[in-house]
Amino acid sequence: MPYKPHPEKLKKRWEFQRGYKKGRKYWNRYFVVYVYRNMFDCIRLGVTVSKKTGKSVKRSRVKRLIRESFRLCKPKIRLGYDIIVISRPPATRLKCQQAQAAFLQLLRKAKILKA
């Protein structure tokens, strides 16, 4: 049975590893983003929040902020990319709009937004 990817999520370790090795890296104070062109006509998101960020409550909140930012920016992003977002410790202090602005800034740097 061939591998069928989840339509919006990166889940497998090898998918993350491929993004780290072959993807382009962009960063700011709050996030590091790896962007990798995939073979599918969808945008997939992978989120990594390490224990350096804080305890589980803070890590979960940061993950929710990243996913919500992705959800709001998704109509603006070109299809066919895997996006891996790694949070940095200052991201725990972000509000929703600030997280979205920081995420959008990195997508602009990566030049994967629709014209």
C-alpha positions as CSV (number, residue, x, y, z in Angstrom):
1,M,0.0,0.0,0.0
2,P,1.6,3.3,-1.1
3,Y,2.1,6.1,1.5
4,K,-0.8,8.6,1.4
5,P,0.0,11.8,3.2
6,H,-2.4,13.5,5.6
7,P,-3.8,16.5,3.6
8,E,-2.6,19.2,6.0
9,K,-0.1,17.8,8.5
10,L,3.4,16.5,8.6
11,K,3.5,13.6,10.9
12,K,6.3,11.2,10.1
13,R,9.8,11.7,11.3
14,W,11.2,11.3,7.8
15,E,9.0,14.1,6.5
16,F,10.4,16.5,9.1
17,Q,14.0,15.3,8.4
18,R,13.5,15.9,4.6
19,G,12.3,19.4,5.3
20,Y,15.3,20.2,7.5
21,K,17.8,18.8,5.0
22,K,16.3,20.0,1.7
23,G,14.2,22.9,2.8
24,R,15.0,26.6,2.9
25,K,15.4,28.1,6.4
26,Y,13.9,31.4,7.5
27,W,13.8,32.8,11.0
28,N,12.9,35.7,13.3
29,R,12.8,36.2,17.0
30,Y,9.9,33.9,17.6
31,F,10.0,31.2,14.9
32,V,12.3,29.2,12.6
33,V,10.5,28.1,9.4
34,Y,11.7,25.5,6.9
35,V,9.9,25.6,3.5
36,Y,10.2,22.6,1.2
37,R,8.5,22.1,-2.1
38,N,6.4,18.9,-2.0
39,M,5.0,16.7,-4.8
40,F,1.3,17.3,-3.8
41,D,-1.1,20.1,-4.6
42,C,-1.6,21.0,-0.9
43,I,0.1,22.9,1.9
44,R,1.2,20.8,4.9
45,L,2.3,22.1,8.3
46,G,4.6,20.5,10.8
47,V,5.0,22.1,14.2
48,T,7.9,21.6,16.7
49,V,8.0,23.1,20.1
50,S,10.8,21.9,22.3
51,K,10.9,21.7,26.1
52,K,13.2,24.8,26.2
53,T,10.0,26.7,25.4
54,G,8.4,25.8,28.7
55,K,6.2,23.3,30.4
56,S,3.3,21.5,28.6
57,V,0.8,24.3,29.0
58,K,3.0,26.9,27.4
59,R,4.1,24.5,24.6
60,S,0.5,23.6,23.8
61,R,-0.5,27.3,23.7
62,V,2.3,28.0,21.3
63,K,1.3,25.1,19.1
64,R,-2.3,26.4,19.0
65,L,-1.0,29.9,18.1
66,I,1.1,28.5,15.2
67,R,-1.8,26.3,13.9
68,E,-4.2,29.3,14.1
69,S,-1.8,31.5,12.3
70,F,-1.4,28.9,9.6
71,R,-5.2,28.5,9.3
72,L,-5.6,32.3,8.8
73,C,-2.7,32.6,6.3
74,K,-3.5,29.5,4.4
75,P,-5.6,31.1,1.6
76,K,-2.7,33.4,0.9
77,I,-0.1,30.6,0.5
78,R,0.8,29.0,-2.8
79,L,0.0,25.3,-3.0
80,G,2.7,22.6,-3.0
81,Y,4.7,23.4,0.1
82,D,5.6,21.7,3.3
83,I,6.1,24.2,6.1
84,I,7.9,23.2,9.3
85,V,7.6,25.8,12.1
86,I,10.0,25.5,15.1
87,S,9.1,27.8,18.0
88,R,11.6,29.7,20.1
89,P,11.2,30.5,23.8
90,P,10.1,34.2,23.3
91,A,7.0,32.9,21.4
92,T,5.3,32.0,24.7
93,R,4.7,35.8,25.3
94,L,2.9,36.3,21.9
95,K,-0.7,37.3,21.5
96,C,-2.6,35.8,18.6
97,Q,-2.2,38.8,16.2
98,Q,1.5,39.1,17.0
99,A,2.0,35.4,16.2
100,Q,0.2,35.7,13.0
101,A,2.2,38.8,12.0
102,A,5.5,37.0,12.8
103,F,4.4,33.9,10.8
104,L,3.3,36.0,7.9
105,Q,6.6,37.9,7.9
106,L,8.5,34.6,7.5
107,L,6.2,33.5,4.7
108,R,6.9,36.8,2.9
109,K,10.6,36.2,3.3
110,A,10.2,32.7,1.9
111,K,8.3,34.2,-1.1
112,I,5.5,31.6,-1.0
113,L,2.6,33.9,-0.7
114,K,0.2,34.4,-3.7
115,A,0.7,37.7,-5.6
